[in-house]
Amino acid sequence: MPDPAATHYRKPGWFTNHVFNPVIRFATRHGVSIWGSRVLEVRGRKTGEPRHTPVNLLTLDGRQYLVAPRGHTQWVRNVRAGDGHVATLVGRTREEWVAHELDDADKVPVLRAYLRRWKAEVGVFFDGTSATSSDDELAAIAPRHPVFALERVAAGA
């Protein structure tokens, strides 16, 4: 039987899929980043076609991270299935990255910073934990929330 933490996924509802995400995606693609929002572009693992998903890009200690508050989502599966190359988009600005998934033991400070910044938006997906939760409480939920450190790809590389 698969580990429940490894398959944890909270599917977005109708409002998120048909109203919220399209509005955020539209605003971000037209140059309006809302609290660090980006459109993540990743190749689909089955079709190879680019897939676009609104995400929150977290900057912590000079590094950029992507956190999957809903768990092991389609974009997470696509990143894992590919070579880690992703792009973030805001308006006409496109940044290329290589995503490296963090081990659960390394996620606690990133999850804490993510919740400090976006708890009002995504807190419901973190089962009552918050930025003020103990390290042990955050470590307990870490397997359910993939986190990727992003490494910028040099222009022309």
N, C-alpha and C positions, 0 to 999 in steps of 0.2 A: 504494500500500500504506500502511495507517495506521501512524503512529508507534507502535512497541511500547510506549514509555513512556506514551503517551496511552491505551492500552488495557490496561495492566497491572492484573491483578485476580487475587487469590488467593482462590478460592472457599472458604468455610468447610466443614469436614468434618462428618460426621454428629454427632460428639460436640459440636462447637461449636454446631451448629444445634439439636440436640435435648436437650442437657444444659446446657452452659456458658452460652450466651446466655439461655435461659429462666430459669435460676437467677439470673443477674445482673439480668435484666429484672425478675423477681419481687421480688428484694430491693430494688432501686432504686425500683420503683413503690410499695413499702411503706415507704419512707423510710430505707432503709439504703444509703448511698452507699459503695461500696467503692473506696477510693483515687481519689475524684473521679468515679466512674461516674455517668452520667446515662442516661435513656432519651431518645433523640432522636426527636422527632416531626416528620415532613416529609410533605407531600402527595405521593402517588404520581403520577408523570408521566403514566401512562396511565389510571388509574382515578380519580384525584383523591381517593382515600380516604387517611386518615392511615396512615402506616407508622411502626412503632416499632422502634428498633434501639438496643441498648446501646452507649454510646460513653464515652470518657474525655475529660472537659472539662479542658483545660490552662489554668492561669492563669500568665501570664508578663508581668512588668512591668505588672501591673494590668489586662491585657487577657485575654480568654478566646479560646481557639482550639479548633477541632476538627481532628484529624489523621486521615486514613484510612490506617491501617497496611497494610490489605489492598489498597490501590490504588484504582482507579476503580470503586468499589462501587456497589450499587444506591442507597444513600442519597446518595452523591455525585452520581450521575446525576439523582436526583430534585431535589436542591438546585439543580443547574445548570439544570434544565428549568423550575423554578418561578421565583418572584420573589425567592428568597433567604430568605423567611420560614420560620423553624423555631422549634420550642419544645424546651426541655429540661425533663425531669420528674424529680423526686425526691419520692417520697411524694405529698402533696397540693400540693407547691410546683411551680408551672409558671412558667417564665420564657420570655418571647418575645424572639426575636432576629432580626436580619437578618444573614445570612452573606455575607461578601465573600471570594472566593477570592484567595489570595495568588499573586503571580508566583513562579516557581521561584527567582529570585534573592533573594527575601525569606524563603524557607522555612528557611534553614540554622539560625538561632538557635532557631526553633520546633521543628524536628526534633531538635536537640541537647537541648533541655529535655524534650521528649516522651520521648526515649530515656533520659534520665537518670531520669525518673520511672517509666516503664513498660517498660523493656527486658526485664525478666524475663517479662513477659506477652506482649509483641509483638515482641521482638527478632528472632525467626525470619523476620519479614516484611521485614526491612531489609537482607538480603543481607550480613550480617557487619559492617555499620556499627554504631557505638555513639556514646554521648555524647562519647567521647574521640577519635572519628575527626576527621580534618582537615576544614576547611571545604570543600576540594575534593572529598573523599570524600562528604560530605553533599550538596554541590551536585550530584554525579553521580547520586544516587538521588532527588533532589527531584522530577523530573518524574513519577516513579512513585507519589508519595504526595501527593494533594491535601491542602491545608491551607486552612482557612477561619478568618478573624478574625470574631468575633461582636460585633455592636453591639446593645446592649440596646434594646428597643422600649419607649418610655415608656408607662406605664399609661394606658389610654384612647386611645392613638394608633391 
